[in-house]
Amino acid sequence: MKEVFFLILFGLICMSGFSQVVFDFDKDEALFERVIVVDTISKDDQYKRARLWMAENLKSSDEQILADEENHEFIIGTGNVFLPDQTLLREKVVNFKMSIYFREGRYKVIFSELVYSWVAVSMDMTTRTPGMLELNENYKKLYSKKKIKKTKVEEEIDTAFENLLDDLNDAITGGSENHSDDW
């Protein structure tokens, strides 16, 4: 009986470290959110490192940092992540808004306002048809069901945001992190 208890506990601990895009029915929005505990780094240092990381990594054609608060409480910016091409779907991109909130000992990252775009190509590669989709409705339908089964694209989006968050966290902490839901 103890073995079963520890296996269940271990599984819950392992799953709690992985974030994914979910639909927040209170905010009526699809978002990816995580709180990361950084005990040894001050709020000001977190802010400075995150701001530098955003300037270097959120490549977009417009001004990527939208709000930059002087008390070092938050930064809000925009960016995009590229997803792997498939045979007939190319140039797959997710545009997003990224909000980072800082407190002593922890910071919170939220990816929201998700828009997915792609280019569908014909079998002979001569015809290109662009497409775009705001993801709120897709995730709302997905999370309204009792059993949640994500598509390959939705899993790719989760992985892309996990990788982006890992890069940000490495820039802020140098690699040491603790996840927390106590915001």
C-alpha positions as CSV (number, residue, x, y, z in Angstrom):
1,M,0.0,0.0,0.0
2,K,2.9,2.4,0.8
3,E,4.4,1.7,-2.6
4,V,1.1,2.7,-4.4
5,F,0.9,5.9,-2.3
6,F,4.5,6.9,-3.1
7,L,4.0,6.1,-6.8
8,I,0.9,8.4,-6.9
9,L,2.7,11.1,-4.9
10,F,5.7,10.9,-7.2
11,G,3.5,11.2,-10.3
12,L,1.7,14.2,-8.9
13,I,5.0,15.9,-8.1
14,C,6.4,15.2,-11.6
15,M,3.3,16.5,-13.3
16,S,3.2,19.7,-11.2
17,G,6.4,20.9,-12.8
18,F,5.0,21.0,-16.4
19,S,2.8,23.9,-17.5
20,Q,0.6,24.1,-20.4
21,V,-1.8,26.4,-22.2
22,V,-5.2,26.2,-20.5
23,F,-8.4,28.1,-20.8
24,D,-9.2,30.4,-17.8
25,F,-13.0,30.6,-17.8
26,D,-12.9,33.5,-15.3
27,K,-10.8,35.6,-17.7
28,D,-12.3,34.1,-20.8
29,E,-8.9,33.6,-22.2
30,A,-6.4,30.9,-23.2
31,L,-3.1,31.4,-21.3
32,F,0.1,29.7,-20.1
33,E,1.0,30.7,-16.5
34,R,3.7,29.7,-14.1
35,V,5.2,31.0,-10.8
36,I,8.9,30.4,-10.3
37,V,10.6,30.7,-6.9
38,V,14.0,32.4,-6.9
39,D,15.0,32.8,-3.2
40,T,18.5,34.1,-3.8
41,I,17.7,36.8,-6.4
42,S,16.3,40.2,-5.5
43,K,13.2,41.6,-7.3
44,D,15.3,44.3,-8.9
45,D,17.8,41.8,-10.3
46,Q,15.0,39.6,-11.6
47,Y,13.5,42.6,-13.3
48,K,16.8,43.7,-14.9
49,R,17.7,40.2,-16.1
50,A,14.2,39.6,-17.5
51,R,14.1,43.0,-19.3
52,L,17.4,42.3,-20.9
53,W,16.3,38.7,-21.9
54,M,13.1,40.2,-23.4
55,A,15.0,42.7,-25.5
56,E,17.3,40.0,-26.8
57,N,14.8,37.2,-27.4
58,L,11.4,38.5,-28.2
59,K,12.0,39.1,-31.9
60,S,9.1,40.9,-33.5
61,S,8.7,43.6,-36.0
62,D,7.0,46.0,-33.6
63,E,8.2,47.4,-30.3
64,Q,8.4,44.3,-28.1
65,I,8.3,45.8,-24.7
66,L,4.9,47.4,-24.2
67,A,4.9,48.3,-20.5
68,D,7.9,48.8,-18.3
69,E,7.1,49.8,-14.8
70,E,9.6,52.0,-12.9
71,N,9.1,50.2,-9.5
72,H,10.3,46.9,-11.2
73,E,6.9,45.3,-10.5
74,F,6.2,44.0,-14.0
75,I,7.1,44.0,-17.7
76,I,4.7,43.3,-20.5
77,G,5.8,42.6,-24.1
78,T,4.9,40.8,-27.3
79,G,6.7,38.2,-29.2
80,N,6.3,35.1,-31.3
81,V,7.5,31.5,-31.3
82,F,8.0,29.4,-34.4
83,L,6.6,25.8,-34.5
84,P,8.1,23.0,-36.5
85,D,7.0,22.8,-40.2
86,Q,4.8,19.9,-41.3
87,T,4.6,18.6,-44.9
88,L,1.9,21.0,-46.1
89,L,1.9,23.5,-43.2
90,R,4.8,25.9,-43.2
91,E,5.8,29.0,-41.4
92,K,3.8,28.1,-38.3
93,V,4.0,30.9,-35.7
94,V,2.3,31.7,-32.4
95,N,2.1,35.4,-31.5
96,F,1.6,36.2,-27.9
97,K,1.6,38.8,-25.1
98,M,4.1,38.0,-22.3
99,S,3.6,39.5,-18.8
100,I,6.2,39.0,-16.1
101,Y,5.3,40.1,-12.5
102,F,8.1,40.3,-9.9
103,R,8.0,39.9,-6.1
104,E,10.8,39.3,-3.7
105,G,11.8,35.6,-4.0
106,R,9.6,34.8,-7.0
107,Y,8.2,35.9,-10.3
108,K,5.2,35.0,-12.4
109,V,5.1,34.6,-16.2
110,I,1.9,34.7,-18.2
111,F,1.6,34.1,-22.0
112,S,-1.7,35.3,-23.3
113,E,-3.5,36.7,-26.4
114,L,-2.4,33.7,-28.4
115,V,-2.7,33.9,-32.2
116,Y,-1.6,31.0,-34.4
117,S,-0.7,31.6,-38.1
118,W,0.5,29.3,-40.8
119,V,0.9,29.0,-44.6
120,A,-0.7,26.0,-46.2
121,V,1.1,24.8,-49.4
122,S,-0.1,22.7,-52.2
123,M,1.4,19.2,-53.0
124,D,3.4,20.7,-55.8
125,M,4.5,23.6,-53.6
126,T,3.2,26.2,-56.1
127,T,0.2,27.5,-54.2
128,R,0.5,29.2,-50.7
129,T,-2.5,30.0,-48.7
130,P,-2.0,31.9,-45.4
131,G,-4.2,31.2,-42.4
132,M,-4.7,32.7,-38.9
133,L,-6.6,31.7,-35.8
134,E,-7.1,33.3,-32.4
135,L,-6.7,30.4,-30.1
136,N,-9.2,31.5,-27.3
137,E,-12.2,29.7,-28.9
138,N,-10.2,26.5,-29.6
139,Y,-9.0,26.2,-26.0
140,K,-12.5,27.1,-24.7
141,K,-14.0,24.2,-26.6
142,L,-11.2,21.9,-25.6
143,Y,-11.5,22.7,-21.9
144,S,-15.3,22.6,-21.9
145,K,-15.1,18.8,-22.6
146,K,-14.8,16.3,-19.8
147,K,-11.9,14.5,-21.4
148,I,-9.1,16.8,-22.8
149,K,-7.1,15.6,-25.8
150,K,-4.8,18.1,-27.3
151,T,-3.9,18.2,-30.9
152,K,-0.3,18.0,-32.1
153,V,-0.3,21.8,-32.7
154,E,-1.5,22.5,-29.1
155,E,1.2,20.2,-27.8
156,E,3.8,22.0,-29.9
157,I,2.6,25.3,-28.5
158,D,3.0,23.9,-24.9
159,T,6.5,22.7,-25.7
160,A,7.5,26.1,-27.3
161,F,6.3,28.0,-24.3
162,E,8.1,25.6,-21.9
163,N,11.3,26.1,-23.9
164,L,10.9,29.9,-23.9
165,L,10.2,29.9,-20.1
166,D,13.3,27.7,-19.5
167,D,15.4,30.2,-21.5
168,L,14.0,33.1,-19.4
169,N,14.6,31.3,-16.2
170,D,18.2,30.5,-17.1
171,A,18.7,34.2,-17.8
172,I,17.2,35.2,-14.4
173,T,18.6,32.4,-12.2
174,G,21.5,30.8,-13.9
175,G,19.7,27.5,-13.8
176,S,18.4,26.9,-10.3
177,E,14.6,27.1,-10.0
178,N,11.7,26.0,-7.8
179,H,8.1,26.0,-9.0
180,S,5.3,27.3,-6.8
181,D,1.6,27.8,-7.1
182,D,1.6,30.2,-4.1
183,W,1.5,33.5,-5.8
